Structures are given as structure tokens and as C-alpha cells.
Amino acid sequence: MRRPRREAETGQIALTVPQAAKIIGKTERAVWLDIYRHRLPHRRQSGKVIILRDELEMFLKALNGVSIEEALERASKS
């Protein structure tokens, strides 16, 4: 069984693409496209793409539309 969260080198919570997709409310494919187009904050660690939760929350707060609380609630229901 995979661990749902890992600690990044900075000590922040690191999300996988599927976890970030649930929070954002997009498909994994859409999140990958946003990563490739540099529209979503991400990092590479040990050859893997990670999204720091703090950076994702700041990014979402800067957008118009769904609040971070609504996004997290939506993710917990699925």
C-alpha cells in the first residue's frame, strides 16, 4: 500500500499528482497538462514530480472561484 503523503526535503507535505488532482477537482491528466505547461507549482524530487501542499494552497487562494476549504471538502468526499 502506498503512503498517501511524503515529507519533502523542506519538511513540507508533498502531494502526488493523483492527490493534487483530488484537491483541485481535476483529472490526473489535466493536472499533468498543467504541470507540463508550467501552470501549476511543482518540483522534482528523486526523479518524481511532487506538489508541495503549501504552494498548492497559495496557488488556489490566488485563483477566483472555489475556496481552499471547499476544495478540501470536495476531496475528502471522493
N, C-alpha and C positions, 0 to 999 in steps of 0.2 A: 504494500500500500504506500502511495506517495505521501510525503509530508505536504500539507496544504500551504505552509509558509516557510520561507527560509530567511535567515538573517543575512543581509548584505554586508559587505566589508565595512560599511559605515555604521553598522549596528541598527539600521532601519529595516523595517519589514519589507521583504521583496516579494512581489507577486509574479506568478507565471502569466503567460498570455491568456489561458482559459480563465484564471481568477480575475484578471483585469476586465475581460470581456463580460463577465457576470456583473461586476460592479458598474461598468459603463452602460450595460444594456445593449451591447452589440454582439455580433457573432465573432468567433475567433478569427475568421477570415477577414472581417472588417478591421479588427484590431491589428492584424498583421499588415494589412494595407496601410493603415495609419502609421505604423512603425516604419515601413519601407519608404513612405512619403515624408517622414520626419514631422508628422503632425501630432505625435504622442510622445511624451517624455519617456525615455527608456535608456537602459545601459546594457552593456555586455559584460558578463562575469563568467569566467572559465568557459568561454565559447557559447554561453547561453544568453538569451535575451531575458532581462528582468525589468520590471517596472516597480520603482520604489513607491510604496503606498503614499508617503507624504507628498511626493512630487505629483502623483496622480490626483490626490485630493486638491492640491493647489491649482492644478490644471483645470479640474472640473469646476472649482469655485469661480474661476475666471470666465467660464462659459455662461451664456444665457440659457435658461431652461431649467432642468431638473436640479434640485439641490443635492448636495452630497448625502444628506440624511435620507432623501428619497431614493437615491441610487443604492445606498447600502441596504435599505429596507427591501428594495426590489431584488437585490442579490441574495438576501437571506431567505426569501420566499421560494426561490428556484432551486 
